[in-house]
């Protein structure tokens, strides 16, 4: 099952937040950010921390692509 994080990137643009700032605020590793950029699966823990930091639900940052 493929995932798409396009919603996350659009949300960051709308909030004028860089990916580096997100990475530092959430405390995720650079390789995890690379996985997000390449639409690869990451743990629910990481997605949960991103959602908590941004104040959104998981459906606001990702989609499953069929």
N, C-alpha and C positions, 0 to 999 in steps of 0.2 A: 504494500500500500504506500503510495507516494504522498508526500505532504508539500504544502506551499506556504511559505511565510511572507508572501507579498503583502498581506494585511499589516504585518509587523513593520515592514519597511515604510509603508504609507503612513502608518501611525507615527513613526519616528519623524518623518518629514513634516507632518502636520504639527508636531510638537517642537519642531526645530531642535531635535536631539540627535547627536551623532551616535553611530554604532559604538565608538570607543567610550563615550559617556555612558551608554547603556551597559556595556561590559563592565565598567568600573563600578557603577552603582549597584548592579545585580551581583557582581562578584563571580562572573563566569570566566572560564579559561579562553584564551584566544582560539584554541582549536575548536571549542564548542561554537564560537561565533562563526568560524569558517564552515562548520556543519550547517548552521542556520542559513548562511549565505548560499550554500549549495543545495538547499532544500532537502537535507538529510535528517533522519530521525535523531532527536535528542531526548533526554530523560524528561519525565513529567515533572521532576523536581526543578529542573532548569526552567521549563515553561511556566511552572507555578510561581517561581521567583520573579520572572519577567512580568507576569500578569500582576503580581502583588505590587511591584515597583511602579507599573504604569497605571494601576487601578482599573484593570479591564478583566474580562473573562477570556478563557482560552480561545473561544471562537472568534474573538476580536483580533487575534494575532496570527491565526493559522487556519488552513483548510486542508481537508483530505481531498486528493485528486484521484479520481477513478478513471 
